[in-house]
Amino acid sequence: MKKSFAFYLAAFLILCPTFVLAQNSKKKVASAADLPRFSYEVPEKLTDLLTNDESYKLFAARVRTDLEGVLRDYEIEDKTTLKRIQTTLAELDFQENRLDSALERMRIVVELEEKPELKYLPDFFDTQIFVRAQKQSGAASGEKFLQALQMVLAETLNSFPASVFTGVKEFRTGYDYLNEKFFTGIIEAQLAPKVKQNGNKLFNEDAYRIVSFRTAHKFLVPLAGELAKGFDAYIAARKTAPKINVWTNRAVNLIGKEKLSPVVVAVWDTGVDPTVFPSQMFVNRREKTDGKDNDRNNFADDVHGIGFDVNGKYTTEPLFFVKDKDAKKYAQWIKERRVVVKLQDAVDDDETRALKKKFQAQTPADIAEELRLYNIFSTYTHGTEVAAIVIEGNPAARILNARSTWRDQSGQNDSVINNEDWARSFAANIRAFVDYFKKQNTRVVNMSWSMSRTEIEENLEKNAPTMTAEERKIAAQKSFTIIKNALVEAFRSAPEILFVCSAGNTNSDAGFNERVPSSLELPNLITVGAVDESGGAANFTSFGKNVRLYAQGKNVPALVPGGEKFIFGGTSAATPAVANLAAKLFALNPNLTVAEVVKLIQNGADTSETDNHLKLINPKRSTELLVLTNK
């Protein structure tokens, strides 16, 4: 009998096990912690990487070598990691005029992409248009190239389905911010201070950002007007109706409903303005606001809850503190954020035109200040926005303010040093919060935040510059383990409380990135991802096996400190929608267990019509199931 090739191959593999070992020599990557760390010596003036070709060429060559080595030496299943590597290499290919290679890498990224809208509008959309225009025109500049650019852009946009129209309008808004100083400003505000403290060294993600900034600074900024023109023509030619809001018919309003039981819902966040919700704050009636610990629970003045400052010390201040000089800018900041929403919706009026003009005139210092104020005011408003969603349509909900502080008043990124001392302090605060929740008969806790081991490590890059990369990795793992264990132990100690947390806004797998609490799997924990009005996955939402439920996380009405209405977004906005539903179920039947509430929420959820991977909460259906259960 004639032997097949497969037979001989099998025999060869059995007799030559070293061949098998050689084929399986790649290092398996199970989590982000398994990926290698790289550091890059960079110019003392970091912005030289945008403008100095020689400095950038040396830097880019090292980045390429490292990333190609990762693909060669590591077995990576995480699609987000693969997309990030291929995207950076595609940018490098484009910069070096390797156009066919750039397009092939972009094809791989789109193939790996699971979010429908990002298949059409990936991060490198502009670069892809440049590459195709270059190939079509045979030039990288000049009239012929510009004609090809407009033709390729029009053909691409016209091929998009109507469902992407809103995304196109939002993508178009990005061009309004760009001027030649934009990326210089971001580097000087966010990256340069960290690099300086590290002896002019740049690490992994920040290095990849520089590659992207180089493409944008050299190619996108000069052509932003041309791209905007093409987008505007596409938008003007279409009268596409807004996305159908699937949430309207799912809503449940308990206002006016009889026989509701009060429900304490803790908002574990950056702080809640109690003046915005005068009739719906939790009240500790054994306490007074007099600087004393009247009820002897070790917390003075805890009338509406407890909180801890940036140093992990107990504070009676309900909100993140904003300095007077910054507080004076708050009203203008809120006003401009509203105009940005109009810009995203392609509104052309006096306000949007004035804001565009301001953006175009900004200097690097202006951009740095804008980023600083954004960090401060988004921290200041975050908890109040979350609280507004938590209690919407539920007069029985009572907000317990559980304030954590993630940033100091400088407004700088990584201003809280995530070292072991901080981790132990935060772990103690976790235990204190959950013990307090139990004593106050809290039924639901909203946690619109998460953290990861790699984020702690990145924080140490700035705040522990004398550490080696390996030392930072070990230190970050230690701090992360302390926090993770504290969360698990605290949640397990409170089976009668439902904890609802956000998946995160990094468009990545929460499990692979070891985000906590979102990657934890516990019976009294629900992790929430974000979708838009139509039920399609938000481009920013993180995901993973533990992210089983999704809620609206784009264009969500909320309130900010002072009581003004605002549009809120992120998984931070989706999470309180689930907490809201849980609180309503408890208000309708206080005898429900956590397991029963979780089951009602999950059984009431249905599959998104625009993305069958997602389960959307359906408050109306869940409450109907409760009524059927009570009969």
C-alpha positions in Angstrom: 0.0 0.0 0.0 1.4 3.4 -1.0 2.2 5.6 1.9 0.9 9.2 1.9 3.0 12.3 2.5 1.2 12.8 5.8 2.3 9.3 6.9 6.0 10.1 6.4 5.6 13.6 8.0 4.0 12.0 11.1 6.8 9.5 11.3 9.4 12.2 10.9 7.8 14.3 13.8 7.8 11.2 16.1 11.4 10.4 15.4 12.6 14.1 15.5 11.0 15.7 18.6 13.5 18.6 18.4 11.8 19.7 15.2 8.5 20.0 17.1 10.2 22.0 19.8 11.6 24.3 17.2 8.2 24.9 15.8 6.6 25.6 19.2 9.5 27.8 20.5 7.4 30.9 20.6 6.6 32.3 24.0 2.9 32.1 24.8 1.2 35.3 25.9 -1.7 34.7 28.2 -2.0 38.2 29.5 -0.6 41.7 29.0 1.9 41.0 31.7 3.6 38.4 29.5 4.4 41.0 26.8 8.0 42.3 26.6 8.9 45.8 27.8 11.0 48.1 25.7 12.7 51.4 26.4 14.0 54.0 23.9 16.6 56.7 24.3 15.1 59.8 22.9 16.2 63.4 22.4 16.2 65.7 25.4 13.6 67.8 23.5 11.0 65.1 22.8 9.3 67.1 20.1 12.4 66.7 17.9 10.9 63.3 17.1 8.2 65.2 15.2 10.4 67.5 13.3 14.0 66.1 13.1 14.2 63.4 10.5 17.5 61.9 11.7 16.4 61.6 15.3 13.2 60.0 14.3 14.7 57.6 11.8 16.9 56.0 14.5 14.0 55.8 16.9 11.6 54.4 14.3 14.1 51.7 13.3 14.4 50.5 16.9 10.6 50.4 17.3 10.2 48.4 14.1 12.9 45.9 15.2 11.2 45.4 18.5 7.7 45.0 17.2 8.7 42.6 14.4 10.6 40.6 17.0 7.4 40.4 19.1 5.5 39.0 16.2 8.3 36.6 15.5 9.0 35.4 19.0 5.7 35.5 20.8 2.5 33.5 20.3 -0.3 36.1 20.8 -4.0 35.4 20.6 -5.2 38.7 21.9 -6.6 40.5 18.9 -6.2 44.0 20.4 -2.5 43.5 20.9 -2.1 42.2 17.4 -4.0 45.1 16.0 -1.9 47.6 18.0 1.4 46.0 16.7 0.2 45.8 13.1 -1.2 49.4 13.2 2.1 50.8 14.4 4.1 48.8 11.8 1.6 50.0 9.1 2.3 53.6 10.1 6.1 52.9 9.9 5.6 51.3 6.5 3.7 54.3 5.3 6.4 56.7 6.6 9.1 54.7 4.8 7.0 54.5 1.5 6.4 50.8 1.8 2.9 51.2 0.6 2.0 47.7 -0.3 3.2 46.4 3.1 1.2 49.2 4.8 -2.0 48.2 3.0 -1.5 44.5 3.9 -1.0 45.3 7.5 -4.1 47.5 7.5 -6.1 44.6 5.9 -4.9 42.3 8.7 -6.1 44.8 11.3 -9.5 45.2 9.7 -9.8 41.4 9.5 -9.1 41.1 13.3 -11.5 43.9 14.1 -14.9 42.7 15.6 -16.6 46.0 16.1 -18.6 46.7 12.9 -18.0 50.5 12.8 -14.3 50.2 13.3 -14.0 48.0 10.3 -15.0 51.0 8.3 -13.4 53.7 10.4 -10.2 52.3 12.0 -7.7 54.5 13.7 -5.6 54.6 10.6 -8.4 55.6 8.3 -6.7 58.8 7.2 -3.4 57.0 6.6 -5.2 54.4 4.5 -6.6 57.1 2.3 -3.2 58.7 1.9 -1.6 55.3 0.9 -4.3 54.6 -1.7 -4.1 58.1 -3.1 -0.4 57.8 -3.4 -0.6 54.5 -5.2 -3.3 55.8 -7.6 -1.5 59.1 -8.4 2.1 57.9 -8.3 2.8 61.0 -6.2 2.9 62.0 -2.5 2.0 65.7 -3.1 0.9 68.1 -5.8 -2.3 68.6 -7.7 -2.5 65.1 -9.0 -2.1 63.6 -5.5 -4.8 65.9 -4.1 -7.2 64.9 -6.9 -6.6 61.3 -6.1 -7.0 62.0 -2.4 -10.5 63.5 -2.9 -11.5 60.7 -5.3 -10.4 57.9 -3.0 -12.0 59.5 0.0 -15.3 60.0 -1.8 -15.3 56.4 -3.1 -14.5 55.1 0.3 -17.1 57.1 2.2 -19.8 56.4 -0.4 -19.2 52.7 0.0 -20.2 52.9 3.7 -23.6 51.7 4.9 -26.0 54.2 6.4 -25.3 52.8 9.9 -21.8 54.4 9.9 -23.1 57.9 9.1 -23.0 59.1 12.7 -19.5 57.7 13.2 -18.4 59.5 10.0 -19.6 62.8 11.5 -17.8 62.2 14.8 -14.6 61.2 12.9 -14.9 64.5 10.9 -14.9 66.5 14.1 -11.3 65.5 14.8 -10.0 67.7 12.0 -11.3 70.8 13.7 -8.8 70.5 16.5 -5.7 70.1 14.3 -3.1 72.7 13.7 0.7 72.5 13.4 1.0 72.9 17.2 -1.5 70.3 18.2 0.7 67.2 18.7 3.6 69.4 20.0 1.2 70.5 22.7 0.1 67.0 23.6 3.7 65.8 23.8 4.8 68.7 26.0 1.8 68.3 28.3 1.6 64.5 28.6 4.8 62.8 27.5 7.7 65.2 28.0 7.4 65.4 31.8 7.4 61.6 32.1 10.3 61.2 29.7 12.4 63.9 31.5 11.9 62.1 34.9 13.1 58.9 33.2 16.4 60.2 31.9 15.1 60.8 28.4 13.6 57.3 28.1 10.4 56.4 26.4 8.5 53.1 27.0 6.2 50.8 25.0 2.8 52.5 24.5 4.2 56.0 24.6 6.7 55.1 21.9 3.8 53.8 19.7 2.0 57.1 20.3 5.0 59.0 19.0 4.9 56.9 15.8 1.2 57.8 15.3 1.9 61.5 16.2 4.7 61.6 13.6 2.3 60.4 10.8 -0.4 62.9 11.9 2.0 65.8 12.3 3.8 65.3 9.0 0.9 64.2 6.8 -2.5 64.6 8.5 -2.1 68.2 9.7 -1.1 69.6 6.3 -4.0 67.7 4.6 -6.6 68.2 7.4 -8.4 70.8 5.3 -8.6 68.6 2.2 -9.9 65.7 4.3 -12.5 67.9 6.0 -13.6 69.2 2.6 -14.2 65.6 1.4 -16.0 64.6 4.6 -18.2 67.8 4.5 -19.2 67.0 0.9 -20.2 63.5 1.9 -22.2 64.7 5.0 -24.0 67.5 3.1 -25.1 65.1 0.3 -26.8 62.8 2.7 -30.0 63.3 4.7 -29.5 60.1 6.8 -31.9 59.9 9.7 -30.4 59.7 13.2 -29.9 56.3 14.6 -33.0 54.7 16.1 -32.8 55.0 19.9 -33.6 51.5 21.1 -33.6 52.6 24.8 -36.7 54.8 24.7 -39.1 51.8 24.6 -37.0 49.9 27.2 -37.2 52.6 29.9 -38.9 52.1 33.2 -40.1 55.1 35.3 -41.2 54.5 38.9 -42.2 58.1 39.6 -45.7 58.0 40.9 -45.5 54.3 41.6 -46.9 53.2 44.9 -45.4 50.9 47.5 -41.8 51.4 46.7 -39.1 50.5 49.2 -36.2 52.9 49.7 -33.0 51.5 48.3 -29.5 52.7 49.2 -27.2 52.8 46.2 -23.6 53.7 46.8 -21.8 55.7 44.1 -18.2 54.8 44.5 -16.6 57.5 42.4 -14.9 60.9 42.5 -17.6 62.4 44.7 -21.2 63.5 44.4 -22.6 67.1 44.8 -25.3 66.6 47.4 -27.0 69.9 46.5 -28.0 68.5 43.1 -30.0 65.7 44.7 -31.4 67.2 47.9 -34.2 64.7 48.3 -32.4 61.6 47.2 -29.2 61.5 49.2 -28.6 58.8 51.7 -28.8 60.3 55.2 -27.1 58.9 58.3 -29.5 60.2 60.9 -27.2 59.4 63.7 -24.7 61.9 62.5 -24.4 65.7 62.3 -22.3 68.1 60.3 -20.4 69.4 63.3 -16.9 68.0 62.9 -17.6 65.3 65.4 -18.1 61.5 65.1 -21.5 61.5 66.6 -22.3 57.9 65.9 -18.8 56.7 66.9 -18.2 54.8 63.7 -14.7 56.4 63.2 -16.1 58.8 60.5 -16.9 62.3 61.4 -19.7 64.2 59.5 -20.6 61.1 57.4 -24.1 62.4 56.9 -24.2 61.4 53.2 -21.3 58.9 53.1 -17.6 58.7 53.4 -14.5 59.5 51.2 -10.8 59.5 51.0 -8.4 62.1 49.6 -5.5 61.8 47.2 -3.3 60.6 50.0 -5.8 57.9 51.1 -6.8 59.9 54.2 -10.4 60.3 55.3 -12.1 63.5 54.1 -15.4 65.1 54.8 -15.4 67.0 51.5 -18.0 65.4 49.2 -16.4 66.4 45.9 -12.9 66.4 44.3 -11.4 69.7 45.3 -10.8 72.3 42.6 -8.6 75.4 43.2 -10.3 78.8 43.1 -8.3 79.8 40.0 -9.6 76.8 38.1 -13.1 76.9 39.5 -13.5 80.3 37.8 -13.1 78.5 34.5 -15.6 75.8 35.2 -18.7 77.5 33.6 -16.8 78.3 30.4 -15.5 74.7 30.2 -19.0 73.3 30.5 -20.2 75.7 27.8 -17.4 74.6 25.4 -18.1 70.9 26.0 -21.7 71.5 24.9 -20.5 73.1 21.7 -18.2 70.1 21.1 -21.3 67.9 21.1 -22.8 70.2 18.4 -19.5 69.9 16.4 -19.8 66.1 16.6 -23.3 66.4 15.1 -21.9 68.5 12.2 -23.8 71.6 13.4 -22.6 74.8 11.7 -23.5 77.9 13.7 -21.8 80.9 15.3 -20.8 78.9 18.4 -19.2 76.0 16.5 -17.4 78.3 14.1 -16.0 80.3 17.0 -14.8 77.2 18.7 -13.2 75.9 15.5 -11.4 79.2 15.2 -10.2 78.9 18.8 -8.8 75.4 18.2 -6.9 76.6 15.1 -5.2 79.4 17.0 -4.1 77.3 20.0 -0.5 77.2 20.9 1.2 74.2 22.6 0.8 76.0 25.9 -3.0 76.4 25.2 -3.3 72.7 24.4 -1.5 71.7 27.6 -3.8 73.9 29.6 -6.8 72.5 27.9 -5.7 69.0 28.7 -5.0 70.0 32.4 -8.5 71.5 32.8 -10.1 68.5 31.1 -8.5 66.2 33.7 -9.5 68.4 36.6 -13.1 69.1 35.6 -13.9 65.6 34.3 -12.7 64.3 37.7 -14.8 66.9 39.5 -18.0 66.1 37.5 -17.7 62.4 37.1 -19.4 61.2 40.3 -22.3 63.5 40.0 -22.9 62.5 36.4 -22.9 58.9 37.4 -25.3 59.5 40.3 -27.8 61.3 38.1 -28.0 58.2 35.9 -28.2 55.8 38.9 -31.4 57.5 40.3 -33.1 58.4 37.0 -36.8 57.5 37.2 -36.5 56.0 40.7 -37.7 58.2 43.6 -36.9 55.3 46.0 -33.2 55.4 45.3 -30.9 57.0 47.9 -27.3 58.0 46.9 -24.6 57.1 49.4 -21.5 59.1 48.4 -18.4 57.0 48.4 -15.6 59.3 47.3 -12.3 58.0 46.0 -9.6 60.4 44.6 -7.6 59.4 41.6 -5.8 62.6 40.7 -4.4 65.6 42.6 -5.1 69.2 41.9 -2.3 69.6 39.4 -4.5 68.0 36.7 -1.5 66.0 35.5 -1.8 62.4 34.4 -0.4 59.8 36.8 -0.4 62.3 39.7 -1.3 59.6 42.2 1.8 57.4 42.8 0.7 53.8 42.5 3.4 52.3 44.6 3.1 49.6 47.3 2.3 52.2 50.1 -0.5 53.6 47.9 -1.8 50.1 47.2 -1.9 49.1 50.9 -3.7 52.4 51.7 -6.2 51.9 48.9 -6.8 48.3 49.9 -7.6 49.5 53.4 -10.0 52.0 51.9 -11.7 49.3 49.9 -12.3 47.3 53.1 -13.5 50.5 54.8 -15.9 51.3 52.0 -17.5 47.9 51.8 -17.8 47.6 55.6 -19.5 51.0 55.6 -21.9 49.9 52.8 -22.9 46.8 54.8 -23.6 48.8 57.9 -25.8 51.2 56.0 -27.8 48.4 54.3 -26.6 49.2 50.8 -28.1 47.0 48.1 -26.3 48.3 45.0 -22.8 49.8 44.5 -21.9 51.5 41.2 -18.2 51.5 40.3 -17.6 53.4 37.1 -13.9 52.8 37.2 -11.3 50.1 36.8 -7.5 49.8 36.8 -5.0 47.3 35.4 -1.5 46.0 36.3 0.0 47.6 33.2 -1.5 51.0 34.1 0.2 50.8 37.5 3.5 49.9 35.8 3.1 52.8 33.4 2.5 55.1 36.4 5.7 53.9 37.9 7.6 54.9 34.7 7.0 58.5 35.7 7.1 58.2 39.5 9.8 55.7 40.0 12.4 56.6 37.4 15.3 54.9 39.1 13.7 51.5 38.8 14.6 49.2 35.9 11.9 47.8 33.6 12.0 44.5 35.4 11.8 46.1 38.8 8.8 48.2 37.7 7.1 45.0 36.4 7.6 43.2 39.8 6.5 46.3 41.8 3.4 46.8 39.7 2.4 43.2 40.0 2.8 43.4 43.8 0.6 46.6 44.0 -1.9 45.1 41.6 -2.2 41.9 43.6 -2.8 43.8 46.8 -5.7 45.8 45.2 -7.1 42.7 43.4 -7.1 40.6 46.6 -8.7 43.4 48.6 -11.5 43.8 46.1 -12.2 40.0 45.9 -12.2 39.7 49.7 -14.4 42.7 50.2 -17.0 41.6 47.6 -17.1 38.1 49.0 -17.7 39.6 52.4 -20.9 41.3 51.2 -23.0 38.7 49.3 -26.1 40.8 50.0 -24.7 43.7 47.9 -24.7 43.8 44.1 -21.5 45.5 42.7 -21.8 46.9 39.2 -18.6 48.0 37.5 -17.5 49.4 34.1 -15.6 47.3 31.5 -13.2 50.3 30.7 -12.7 52.5 27.7 -9.6 51.0 26.2 -11.2 49.0 23.4 -9.5 45.9 24.7 -10.1 42.6 26.5 -10.5 43.4 30.2 -9.5 39.9 31.0 -6.3 39.9 29.0 -5.4 43.3 30.5 -6.2 42.1 34.0 -8.5 45.0 34.7 -10.1 45.0 38.1 -12.8 44.8 39.1 -14.0 44.2 35.6 -12.1 41.0 35.0 -13.2 39.4 38.3 -15.8 36.7 38.2 -18.0 36.7 41.3 -21.8 36.0 41.8 -22.4 39.5 43.2 -20.5 41.4 40.5 -21.8 42.6 37.0 -19.4 44.1 34.5 -20.9 46.5 31.9 -19.8 47.5 28.4 -21.1 50.5 26.4 -23.2 50.7 23.2 -24.7 53.7 21.4 -28.3 54.7 21.0 -28.9 52.0 18.4 -27.3 49.2 20.4 -24.1 49.0 18.4 -20.8 48.6 20.4 -19.2 51.9 21.2 -15.8 52.2 19.6 -14.1 52.8 23.0 -15.8 50.0 25.0 -13.6 47.3 26.5 -15.0 43.8 26.3 -14.2 40.2 27.4 -15.8 37.0 28.7 -17.0 38.7 31.9 -18.6 41.6 30.1 -21.9 40.0 29.6 -24.2 43.0 29.6 -24.2 46.3 27.7 -26.1 49.6 28.2 -26.1 53.0 26.5 -22.8 54.7 27.0 -23.0 57.4 24.3 -24.9 60.7 24.5 -26.4 60.0 27.9 -28.2 62.9 29.6 -26.8 63.6 33.1 -26.2 66.4 35.6 -23.0 68.0 36.7 -22.1 69.7 40.1 -24.3 72.8 40.3 -27.2 71.0 38.6 -26.7 71.8 35.0 -27.7 69.2 32.4 -24.9 67.6 30.4 -24.2 64.9 27.9 -22.1 62.1 29.4 -20.4 59.1 27.8 -18.1 56.1 28.3 -18.6 52.8 30.1 -18.9 55.1 33.1 -22.3 56.1 31.7 -23.4 52.6 30.8 -22.6 51.1 34.2 -25.0 53.3 36.2 -27.8 52.3 33.8 -27.4 48.7 35.1 -27.2 49.9 38.7 -30.3 51.9 38.1 -32.2 48.8 36.9 -31.0 46.8 39.9 -32.1 49.5 42.3 -35.5 49.6 40.7 -35.9 45.9 41.1 -35.0 46.1 44.7 -37.4 49.1 45.1 -40.2 47.0 43.7 -39.4 44.0 45.8 -37.0 44.5 48.7 -37.0 40.8 49.5 -35.1 39.9 46.3 -31.7 38.4 46.7 -28.7 39.5 44.7 -28.8 36.3 42.7 -32.5 36.9 41.8 -31.8 40.5 40.7 -28.9 39.3 38.5 -31.1 36.6 37.0 -33.9 39.1 36.3 -31.4 41.5 34.6 -29.8 38.8 32.5 -33.0 37.1 31.5 -34.5 40.4 30.5 -31.6 41.3 28.3 -31.8 40.7 24.6 -29.5 40.5 21.6 -28.6 43.8 19.9 -30.1 44.0 16.4 -27.0 45.7 15.1 -24.4 43.4 16.8 -25.4 39.9 17.7 -22.4 39.5 20.0 -23.9 41.9 22.5 -26.6 41.5 25.2 -28.4 44.7 25.9 -30.2 45.3 29.2 -34.0 45.7 28.9 -35.3 47.3 32.0 -38.9 47.0 30.8 -38.6 43.3 30.2 -36.8 42.7 33.5 -39.5 44.4 35.5 -42.1 42.5 33.6 -40.3 39.3 34.6 -40.4 40.4 38.2 -44.1 41.0 38.1 -44.6 37.5 36.6 -42.4 36.1 39.4 -44.4 37.8 42.1 -47.7 36.4 40.9 
